[in-house]
Amino acid sequence: MHQTKVVTLAAAISGLLAALAGPAHADPRDVLLEKLEKRVRELERRLAEQPVAPAPAAKPVAVAVPANKPELEELGRKVRTLERRFEVEKEITTENAKKQPKFEAGASGFKISSADERHQVRIRASVQTDGRFFMDDSASSIGSNPSGLADKFELKQARIWVEGRLWEHLYYKVMPDFAATNILPDAYVDYAYVPFARVSAGKQKTPLSLERLQGDSDGTFLERAFPTYLASNRDVGVMLHGEFATPGAKVEYGGPVDFKNFVSYQLGVFNGSGDEGSPDKNSPDTNDDKEFVGRLWAHPFQHSGHAWLEGLGLGLAGTWEQPRRQALANQRSALGRSTLLDYSKVNAGYAAPLADGDHYRIYPQAYWYAGPFGLMGEYVLSSQKMFSSNAGARTEIQQDNSAWQVQASYVLTGEDNTFQSVKPMQAFNPFEGRWGALQLAARWSELNVDKGSFQILDPSASAQHAAAWALGVNWFLNQNARIMADYEQTHFDGGAGTTARVTDRPTEKVFATRFQLVF
């Protein structure tokens, strides 16, 4: 009887060891388990050979303890030790797995995240190569337009940027552009602890023009329209911003300027870089003047259940500053990028004007995206005081320039049209009959220059009015690659001839293409 129990115990131990051993591996533990199994089998054999003494029927059977009991106890201790070692190693492996970083690589770039995803680093890049071809740009038209109209290919954008977050709430972005003179468009940190009051600081887009706030790789046309260039480009400063969700919804983080939530706002103080300005290390702020910027944006029908109104966005932005003797940036045509308002060309006796005094801007803006259809528009009034000297006398002008634009787009292949970009339902693959997504677009834009400006400026070198219409085709091969083609005609009032006899500058006709890759 006792022998049977011992044999059963040994067999159970053997089965346990076999289960722990698992498949054979080149590991010292496996060798130890194999030795233990052999030892158990040896003990089983020896126990089977032990004689069993018969017991009296009326008395308990007195069974002699086998001489190998110490060996069984030693074996049991070894098994328990191995079990504990396996448990500890499993716990260590599990804990190490929890601490391992996560690596991702795909169409959205390369991302490294901590195991708890509180810390992230994302590496992205973009390349844009453009070609511009002017039509009817005869020698006479070039002569009347000092900027010239040269056909050319150019590297528009070559960026590598790093963005992410630390400690879950600290976001950052550093983005150099090796194709631009100003090689660092963005470099900021965003302290995003609570959705309704976040703080960003550094160099970033001024929250003003709607089309400027669209991603630099997401625009419907190669170049932005006239209203964008009456706003500053980038600037250095600090900004309070916040987002609010519809009742029952959760706020999504959308960056310093948000287009994801129900309502968002931005209130910023920047150095002030003027119309179309973007400071770099070679043009630091040299005075105490600062620019105050405010913007309010809303999606009034978000999560309302009215699908065709979900994509309606309305906003209003404005700025105020008092620059002191600040240089004025020239204004250029949209697609051709030829100079149409030249502050360096002045009437006889005048010096180049400078901004000096009150400068404010007002920007009402809106977009609407519903299914494949998209519509965007904005208006701007930029009023600034400028002065010039003539024979020692100071001439001051309150220059009120204005611009507006409306653009419409439609995705022929059925994808949703968005403010960010179109994502094709099928990536381009001609061998499988997939062609990506196709978008058509049209735009009208106008710029009006204050007539009082020409008391100082030479009207034969700067246009008083420009109106442009454009047509565009965008072919999205996939969510990363796009081929664009635009045609634009810009009509001018003034800007040619002589100071004594001003004529209209010839209509600018330009065709442009872009090959773009962004990830």
VEXDREN-2710 file (C-alpha; in Angstrom, 1 decimal):
% VEXDREN-2710
k/r/px/py/pz
1/MET/0.0/0.0/0.0
2/HIS/2.7/2.4/1.1
3/GLN/4.8/1.4/-1.9
4/THR/1.9/2.2/-4.2
5/LYS/1.6/5.7/-2.7
6/VAL/5.3/6.3/-3.1
7/VAL/5.2/5.1/-6.7
8/THR/2.2/7.4/-7.4
9/LEU/4.0/10.3/-5.8
10/ALA/7.1/9.7/-7.8
11/ALA/5.0/9.4/-11.0
12/ALA/3.3/12.7/-10.2
13/ILE/6.6/14.4/-9.6
14/SER/7.8/13.0/-12.9
15/GLY/4.8/14.3/-14.7
16/LEU/5.2/17.7/-13.2
17/LEU/8.8/17.9/-14.2
18/ALA/7.9/16.8/-17.7
19/ALA/5.3/19.6/-17.9
20/LEU/7.8/22.2/-16.6
21/ALA/10.5/21.0/-19.0
22/GLY/8.4/21.6/-22.1
23/PRO/10.0/21.3/-25.5
24/ALA/13.8/20.7/-25.6
25/HIS/16.0/23.7/-25.6
26/ALA/19.7/24.2/-25.4
27/ASP/19.4/25.5/-21.8
28/PRO/21.1/24.4/-18.5
29/ARG/17.7/24.1/-16.9
30/ASP/16.6/21.5/-19.5
31/VAL/19.7/19.4/-18.7
32/LEU/18.9/19.6/-15.0
33/LEU/15.3/18.5/-15.6
34/GLU/16.4/15.6/-17.7
35/LYS/18.7/14.4/-14.9
36/LEU/15.9/14.7/-12.4
37/GLU/13.6/12.7/-14.6
38/LYS/16.2/9.9/-14.9
39/ARG/16.6/10.0/-11.1
40/VAL/12.8/9.6/-10.6
41/ARG/12.7/6.7/-13.0
42/GLU/15.5/5.0/-11.1
43/LEU/13.7/5.5/-7.8
44/GLU/10.5/4.0/-9.4
45/ARG/12.5/1.0/-10.4
46/ARG/14.0/0.5/-7.0
47/LEU/10.7/1.0/-5.2
48/ALA/9.2/-1.6/-7.5
49/GLU/11.8/-4.1/-6.4
50/GLN/11.2/-3.6/-2.6
51/PRO/9.4/-6.6/-1.0
52/VAL/6.1/-5.9/0.8
53/ALA/5.6/-7.5/4.2
54/PRO/2.0/-8.9/4.8
55/ALA/0.0/-7.2/7.5
56/PRO/-2.3/-8.9/10.1
57/ALA/-6.0/-8.5/9.2
58/ALA/-7.0/-7.0/12.6
59/LYS/-4.1/-4.6/13.1
60/PRO/-2.7/-1.6/11.1
61/VAL/0.0/-2.5/8.7
62/ALA/3.4/-1.4/9.9
63/VAL/5.3/-0.5/6.7
64/ALA/9.0/0.0/6.8
65/VAL/10.2/3.3/5.6
66/PRO/12.3/2.8/2.4
67/ALA/15.9/3.5/2.8
68/ASN/15.7/6.1/-0.1
69/LYS/13.3/8.5/1.6
70/PRO/16.0/11.2/1.9
71/GLU/16.6/11.0/-1.8
72/LEU/12.9/11.7/-2.5
73/GLU/12.9/14.6/-0.1
74/GLU/15.9/16.1/-1.8
75/LEU/14.2/15.6/-5.2
76/GLY/11.1/17.4/-4.0
77/ARG/13.2/20.3/-2.7
78/LYS/14.8/20.6/-6.1
79/VAL/11.5/20.5/-7.9
80/ARG/10.1/23.3/-5.6
81/THR/13.3/25.3/-6.2
82/LEU/12.9/25.0/-10.0
83/GLU/9.2/26.0/-9.8
84/ARG/10.1/29.1/-7.9
85/ARG/12.9/30.0/-10.2
86/PHE/10.5/29.7/-13.2
87/GLU/7.9/31.9/-11.4
88/VAL/10.5/34.6/-10.7
89/GLU/11.8/34.6/-14.2
90/LYS/8.3/34.8/-15.6
91/GLU/7.6/37.8/-13.4
92/ILE/10.8/39.5/-14.5
93/THR/10.1/38.8/-18.1
94/THR/6.6/40.3/-17.8
95/GLU/7.8/43.4/-16.0
96/ASN/10.6/43.9/-18.7
97/ALA/8.0/43.6/-21.4
98/LYS/5.9/46.3/-19.8
99/LYS/8.9/48.7/-20.0
100/GLN/10.0/48.0/-23.6
101/PRO/9.5/50.9/-26.0
102/LYS/7.1/50.5/-29.0
103/PHE/8.4/51.1/-32.5
104/GLU/6.1/51.9/-35.4
105/ALA/6.9/52.7/-39.0
106/GLY/4.4/53.3/-41.7
107/ALA/2.6/55.9/-43.9
108/SER/2.4/58.4/-41.0
109/GLY/6.2/58.4/-40.4
110/PHE/8.3/56.7/-37.7
111/LYS/7.2/56.7/-34.1
112/ILE/8.8/55.6/-30.9
113/SER/6.6/55.4/-27.8
114/SER/7.3/54.4/-24.3
115/ALA/5.4/51.3/-23.0
116/ASP/2.9/53.5/-21.2
117/GLU/2.7/55.8/-24.3
118/ARG/3.3/58.9/-22.1
119/HIS/6.4/59.7/-24.1
120/GLN/6.5/59.8/-27.9
121/VAL/8.9/60.8/-30.7
122/ARG/7.7/61.0/-34.2
123/ILE/9.9/61.6/-37.2
124/ARG/8.4/63.0/-40.4
125/ALA/9.6/64.5/-43.7
126/SER/8.3/66.3/-46.8
127/VAL/9.6/67.1/-50.3
128/GLN/8.0/69.4/-52.8
129/THR/9.4/70.0/-56.3
130/ASP/7.7/72.7/-58.4
131/GLY/7.7/73.8/-62.0
132/ARG/6.4/77.2/-63.2
133/PHE/5.8/78.1/-66.8
134/PHE/4.7/81.6/-67.8
135/MET/2.7/82.2/-71.0
136/ASP/2.7/85.3/-73.2
137/ASP/5.7/86.6/-71.3
138/SER/7.3/88.5/-74.1
139/ALA/10.3/90.7/-73.7
140/SER/8.1/93.8/-73.6
141/SER/6.0/92.3/-70.7
142/ILE/9.1/91.4/-68.8
143/GLY/10.4/94.9/-69.3
144/SER/7.2/96.4/-67.8
145/ASN/7.5/94.0/-64.9
146/PRO/10.9/94.4/-63.2
147/SER/10.5/91.2/-61.3
148/GLY/10.7/89.2/-64.5
149/LEU/8.7/86.0/-65.5
150/ALA/11.2/83.2/-65.8
151/ASP/10.2/79.6/-66.4
152/LYS/11.9/77.4/-63.8
153/PHE/12.0/74.3/-61.7
154/GLU/12.6/74.8/-58.0
155/LEU/12.8/72.9/-54.8
156/LYS/9.9/74.4/-52.8
157/GLN/10.2/72.3/-49.6
158/ALA/12.6/69.9/-48.1
159/ARG/11.8/69.3/-44.4
160/ILE/12.6/66.8/-41.7
161/TRP/10.8/67.4/-38.4
162/VAL/10.6/65.8/-35.0
163/GLU/7.4/66.1/-32.9
164/GLY/5.9/64.3/-30.0
165/ARG/5.2/64.6/-26.3
166/LEU/6.8/64.0/-22.9
167/TRP/5.1/63.2/-19.7
168/GLU/1.8/62.9/-21.6
169/HIS/1.1/66.6/-21.6
170/LEU/4.2/68.3/-22.9
171/TYR/4.1/68.5/-26.7
172/TYR/6.9/69.8/-29.0
173/LYS/7.8/70.3/-32.6
174/VAL/11.1/71.2/-34.3
175/MET/10.9/71.5/-38.1
176/PRO/13.8/72.8/-40.2
177/ASP/13.3/73.4/-44.0
178/PHE/16.5/73.0/-46.0
179/ALA/14.9/74.5/-49.2
180/ALA/14.1/77.9/-47.6
181/THR/16.2/80.8/-46.6
182/ASN/14.6/80.9/-43.2
183/ILE/15.6/77.3/-42.3
184/LEU/13.5/76.9/-39.1
185/PRO/9.8/77.5/-39.8
186/ASP/8.6/75.9/-36.6
187/ALA/10.2/75.3/-33.2
188/TYR/7.8/75.4/-30.2
189/VAL/6.7/73.6/-27.0
190/ASP/3.0/73.3/-25.9
191/TYR/2.1/72.8/-22.3
192/ALA/-1.2/71.0/-22.7
193/TYR/-2.3/70.0/-19.2
194/VAL/-5.9/71.1/-19.4
195/PRO/-7.9/71.4/-22.6
196/PHE/-9.4/74.8/-21.9
197/ALA/-6.1/76.5/-21.1
198/ARG/-2.9/75.3/-22.9
199/VAL/0.2/77.4/-23.4
200/SER/2.5/77.2/-26.4
201/ALA/5.8/79.1/-26.8
202/GLY/8.3/79.4/-29.5
203/LYS/8.2/80.0/-33.3
204/GLN/5.0/79.0/-34.9
205/LYS/2.3/80.1/-37.3
206/THR/0.5/83.2/-36.3
207/PRO/-3.2/82.2/-35.6
208/LEU/-4.7/84.6/-38.2
209/SER/-5.2/83.6/-41.9
210/LEU/-7.3/80.4/-42.3
211/GLU/-5.5/79.3/-45.4
212/ARG/-2.1/79.9/-43.7
213/LEU/-3.2/77.7/-40.8
214/GLN/-3.9/74.8/-43.3
215/GLY/-1.0/72.4/-43.3
216/ASP/1.8/73.4/-45.7
217/SER/1.4/70.1/-47.5
218/ASP/-2.4/70.1/-47.4
219/GLY/-3.3/73.1/-49.5
220/THR/-5.7/72.7/-52.4
221/PHE/-3.6/74.9/-54.6
222/LEU/0.2/75.1/-55.0
223/GLU/0.2/78.6/-53.5
224/ARG/-2.1/80.4/-51.1
225/ALA/-4.3/83.3/-52.2
226/PHE/-4.0/87.1/-51.6
227/PRO/-5.5/87.2/-48.1
228/THR/-2.8/85.0/-46.7
229/TYR/0.0/87.4/-47.6
230/LEU/-1.5/90.3/-45.7
231/ALA/-1.0/88.2/-42.5
232/SER/2.3/87.4/-40.9
233/ASN/3.7/84.0/-41.8
234/ARG/5.5/82.7/-38.6
235/ASP/6.5/84.6/-35.5
236/VAL/8.1/84.1/-32.1
237/GLY/6.0/84.5/-29.0
238/VAL/3.7/82.9/-26.4
239/MET/0.1/81.9/-26.9
240/LEU/-2.8/80.8/-24.6
241/HIS/-5.2/78.5/-26.4
242/GLY/-8.0/76.0/-25.5
243/GLU/-10.5/73.6/-26.9
244/PHE/-14.0/72.7/-25.9
245/ALA/-16.0/69.6/-27.0
246/THR/-19.8/69.3/-27.6
247/PRO/-21.7/68.0/-24.5
248/GLY/-21.0/64.3/-24.0
249/ALA/-18.0/64.3/-26.3
250/LYS/-14.3/64.2/-25.4
251/VAL/-11.8/66.9/-26.4
252/GLU/-9.1/65.9/-28.9
253/TYR/-5.7/67.4/-28.8
254/GLY/-5.3/69.4/-32.1
255/GLY/-2.1/71.4/-31.5
256/PRO/-1.7/75.1/-30.9
257/VAL/-4.3/75.9/-33.6
258/ASP/-7.2/73.4/-33.4
259/PHE/-9.6/72.2/-36.1
260/LYS/-10.9/69.1/-34.4
261/ASN/-13.2/70.3/-31.6
262/PHE/-16.4/72.1/-31.2
263/VAL/-14.9/75.5/-30.2
264/SER/-11.3/76.7/-29.9
265/TYR/-9.6/79.9/-29.2
266/GLN/-6.1/81.5/-29.4
267/LEU/-4.7/84.5/-27.6
268/GLY/-1.1/85.3/-28.4
269/VAL/1.6/87.9/-28.0
270/PHE/4.3/87.9/-30.7
271/ASN/7.3/90.0/-31.7
272/GLY/5.4/91.2/-34.8
273/SER/6.8/90.5/-38.2
274/GLY/4.5/92.5/-40.5
275/ASP/2.5/91.4/-43.5
276/GLU/4.0/88.2/-45.0
277/GLY/6.8/88.4/-42.4
278/SER/8.7/85.5/-40.9
279/PRO/11.6/86.4/-38.7
280/ASP/14.9/84.4/-38.7
281/LYS/18.2/84.7/-36.8
282/ASN/19.3/87.4/-39.2
283/SER/16.4/89.7/-38.4
284/PRO/15.8/89.6/-34.7
285/ASP/13.2/91.8/-32.9
286/THR/14.8/95.3/-32.4
287/ASN/12.1/97.2/-30.5
288/ASP/9.6/96.9/-27.7
289/ASP/6.6/96.7/-29.9
290/LYS/4.6/93.4/-29.7
291/GLU/1.7/92.1/-31.8
292/PHE/-1.4/90.9/-30.0
293/VAL/-3.4/88.2/-31.8
294/GLY/-6.8/86.7/-31.1
295/ARG/-8.8/84.1/-32.9
296/LEU/-12.1/82.2/-32.2
297/TRP/-13.2/79.2/-34.2
298/ALA/-16.2/76.9/-34.0
299/HIS/-17.9/73.9/-35.7
300/PRO/-21.5/74.8/-34.7
301/PHE/-23.0/71.6/-36.0
302/GLN/-20.4/69.1/-34.8
303/HIS/-22.0/65.9/-33.6
304/SER/-25.5/67.4/-34.3
305/GLY/-26.6/64.5/-36.5
306/HIS/-26.8/66.6/-39.6
307/ALA/-24.1/65.0/-41.6
308/TRP/-24.1/67.6/-44.4
309/LEU/-23.4/70.4/-41.8
310/GLU/-20.9/68.6/-39.6
311/GLY/-18.0/70.0/-41.7
312/LEU/-19.0/73.7/-41.4
313/GLY/-16.5/75.9/-39.6
314/LEU/-16.7/79.6/-38.8
315/GLY/-14.1/81.9/-37.3
316/LEU/-12.9/85.4/-36.7
317/ALA/-9.4/86.6/-36.1
318/GLY/-7.6/89.9/-35.5
319/THR/-4.4/91.6/-34.6
320/TRP/-3.1/94.9/-33.2
321/GLU/0.4/96.3/-32.9
322/GLN/2.3/99.6/-33.1
323/PRO/5.5/98.9/-35.0
324/ARG/8.3/101.4/-35.0
325/ARG/10.1/102.1/-38.3
326/GLN/9.5/98.5/-39.5
327/ALA/10.3/97.5/-43.1
328/LEU/7.4/96.6/-45.3
329/ALA/7.3/93.3/-47.2
330/ASN/6.4/93.4/-50.9
331/GLN/3.2/91.7/-52.1
332/ARG/3.3/89.2/-54.9
333/SER/0.9/87.4/-57.2
334/ALA/-0.4/84.1/-55.9
335/LEU/0.8/81.3/-58.3
336/GLY/3.4/83.3/-60.3
337/ARG/4.9/84.9/-57.2
338/SER/5.9/88.0/-59.2
339/THR/6.1/91.3/-57.3
340/LEU/3.0/93.5/-57.7
341/LEU/3.3/95.9/-54.8
342/ASP/6.9/97.1/-54.5
343/TYR/7.7/99.3/-51.5
344/SER/11.2/100.0/-52.7
345/LYS/9.9/101.8/-55.9
346/VAL/8.8/105.2/-54.9
347/ASN/8.0/108.6/-56.5
348/ALA/10.8/111.1/-57.0
349/GLY/12.1/112.5/-53.8
350/TYR/10.6/110.0/-51.4
351/ALA/12.5/107.5/-49.3
352/ALA/11.2/103.9/-49.0
353/PRO/8.3/103.9/-46.6
354/LEU/8.3/102.2/-43.2
355/ALA/5.5/101.0/-41.0
356/ASP/5.3/103.3/-38.0
357/GLY/2.2/103.5/-35.8
358/ASP/-1.1/101.6/-35.4
359/HIS/-1.5/98.4/-37.4
360/TYR/-4.5/96.2/-37.1
361/ARG/-6.1/93.3/-39.1
362/ILE/-9.5/91.7/-39.2
363/TYR/-10.0/88.2/-40.6
364/PRO/-13.5/86.7/-40.9
365/GLN/-13.1/83.2/-42.3
366/ALA/-15.1/80.0/-42.9
367/TYR/-15.0/76.6/-44.6
368/TRP/-17.5/73.9/-45.3
369/TYR/-16.8/70.3/-46.2
370/ALA/-19.6/67.8/-47.0
371/GLY/-18.7/64.5/-48.6
372/PRO/-16.7/65.1/-51.7
373/PHE/-17.5/68.8/-51.8
374/GLY/-15.4/71.5/-50.2
375/LEU/-15.7/75.3/-49.9
376/MET/-13.4/77.8/-48.2
377/GLY/-13.3/81.6/-48.0
378/GLU/-11.8/84.5/-46.1
379/TYR/-11.6/88.3/-46.1
380/VAL/-8.9/90.6/-44.6
381/LEU/-8.6/94.3/-43.9
382/SER/-5.0/95.2/-43.0
383/SER/-4.7/98.9/-41.9
384/GLN/-1.3/100.2/-41.1
385/LYS/0.3/103.6/-40.7
386/MET/3.3/104.1/-42.9
387/PHE/5.5/107.1/-43.4
388/SER/8.2/108.4/-45.8
389/SER/10.3/111.5/-45.9
390/ASN/10.7/113.9/-48.8
391/ALA/13.2/116.7/-48.5
392/GLY/13.1/116.4/-44.8
393/ALA/9.3/116.6/-44.6
394/ARG/7.5/113.6/-43.1
395/THR/4.5/112.1/-45.1
396/GLU/2.2/109.8/-43.2
397/ILE/-0.5/107.6/-44.7
398/GLN/-3.0/105.2/-43.1
399/GLN/-2.8/102.4/-45.7
400/ASP/-5.9/100.3/-45.8
401/ASN/-5.2/97.2/-47.9
402/SER/-7.8/94.5/-48.3
403/ALA/-8.1/91.1/-49.9
404/TRP/-10.5/88.2/-50.2
405/GLN/-10.8/84.8/-51.7
406/VAL/-13.3/81.9/-52.3
407/GLN/-12.3/78.4/-53.4
408/ALA/-14.3/75.3/-54.2
409/SER/-13.2/71.7/-54.7
410/TYR/-14.7/68.4/-55.5
411/VAL/-13.3/64.9/-55.3
412/LEU/-14.4/62.9/-58.4
413/THR/-13.5/59.5/-57.0
414/GLY/-15.9/59.7/-54.0
415/GLU/-13.5/60.2/-51.1
416/ASP/-14.4/62.7/-48.3
417/ASN/-13.0/66.2/-48.9
418/THR/-11.4/67.7/-45.8
419/PHE/-9.5/70.8/-44.6
420/GLN/-6.4/68.6/-44.0
421/SER/-6.1/66.5/-47.2
422/VAL/-7.8/63.8/-49.2
423/LYS/-7.1/60.2/-48.3
424/PRO/-7.6/57.9/-51.3
425/MET/-9.8/54.8/-50.7
426/GLN/-7.4/52.8/-52.9
427/ALA/-3.7/53.5/-53.3
428/PHE/-2.4/53.9/-56.9
429/ASN/-1.4/50.6/-58.4
430/PRO/-1.9/50.4/-62.2
431/PHE/-1.1/46.7/-62.3
432/GLU/-4.3/46.1/-60.2
433/GLY/-6.4/48.7/-61.7
434/ARG/-6.3/51.2/-58.8
435/TRP/-5.8/54.9/-59.6
436/GLY/-5.9/56.8/-56.3
437/ALA/-8.1/59.9/-55.9
438/LEU/-8.8/62.8/-58.2
439/GLN/-9.8/66.3/-57.0
440/LEU/-10.8/69.4/-59.1
441/ALA/-10.6/72.9/-57.7
442/ALA/-11.4/76.5/-58.6
443/ARG/-10.6/79.8/-56.9
444/TRP/-11.2/83.5/-57.2
445/SER/-9.1/86.0/-55.3
446/GLU/-8.6/89.8/-55.2
447/LEU/-6.2/92.3/-53.7
448/ASN/-6.9/96.0/-53.3
449/VAL/-4.1/98.5/-52.4
450/ASP/-5.0/101.8/-50.8
451/LYS/-4.9/104.5/-53.4
452/GLY/-3.3/106.8/-50.9
453/SER/-0.2/104.6/-51.0
454/PHE/0.7/106.0/-54.4
455/GLN/1.4/109.4/-52.9
456/ILE/4.6/107.7/-52.0
457/LEU/4.8/104.6/-54.2
458/ASP/5.5/104.7/-57.9
459/PRO/2.2/103.6/-59.6
460/SER/4.0/102.3/-62.6
461/ALA/5.9/99.7/-60.5
462/SER/3.0/98.7/-58.2
463/ALA/-0.5/97.7/-59.1
464/GLN/-3.5/99.3/-57.4
465/HIS/-5.7/96.2/-57.8
466/ALA/-5.2/92.5/-58.8
467/ALA/-7.8/89.9/-59.5
468/ALA/-6.9/86.2/-60.1
469/TRP/-8.8/83.1/-61.1
470/ALA/-7.3/79.7/-60.9
471/LEU/-8.1/76.1/-61.8
472/GLY/-6.4/73.1/-60.2
473/VAL/-6.2/69.3/-60.5
474/ASN/-4.9/67.2/-57.6
475/TRP/-4.0/63.5/-58.1
476/PHE/-3.6/61.7/-54.8
477/LEU/-1.6/58.5/-55.6
478/ASN/-1.9/57.5/-51.9
479/GLN/-2.1/59.4/-48.6
480/ASN/1.6/60.4/-48.9
481/ALA/2.2/61.2/-52.6
482/ARG/0.4/63.8/-54.7
483/ILE/0.8/65.4/-58.1
484/MET/-0.7/68.9/-58.6
485/ALA/-1.3/71.0/-61.6
486/ASP/-2.6/74.6/-61.5
487/TYR/-3.4/77.3/-64.0
488/GLU/-3.9/80.9/-62.9
489/GLN/-4.6/84.2/-64.7
490/THR/-4.0/87.5/-62.8
491/HIS/-5.3/90.8/-64.1
492/PHE/-3.8/94.1/-62.8
493/ASP/-4.9/97.7/-62.6
494/GLY/-1.8/99.9/-62.9
495/GLY/1.7/98.6/-62.3
496/ALA/3.2/99.4/-65.7
497/GLY/4.1/102.3/-68.0
498/THR/5.8/105.4/-66.5
499/THR/5.0/107.6/-63.6
500/ALA/3.7/110.2/-66.0
501/ARG/1.6/107.7/-68.0
502/VAL/0.6/104.7/-65.9
503/THR/-0.8/101.7/-67.8
504/ASP/-2.1/98.3/-66.7
505/ARG/0.5/95.5/-66.3
506/PRO/-0.1/92.7/-68.8
507/THR/-2.2/89.8/-67.5
508/GLU/-0.1/87.2/-65.9
509/LYS/-0.7/83.6/-67.1
510/VAL/1.1/80.8/-65.4
511/PHE/0.9/77.0/-65.3
512/ALA/2.5/75.2/-62.4
513/THR/3.0/71.7/-61.3
514/ARG/4.2/70.0/-58.1
515/PHE/5.4/66.6/-57.1
516/GLN/4.9/66.1/-53.4
517/LEU/5.8/63.4/-50.9
518/VAL/4.9/63.7/-47.2
519/PHE/5.1/61.1/-44.4
END
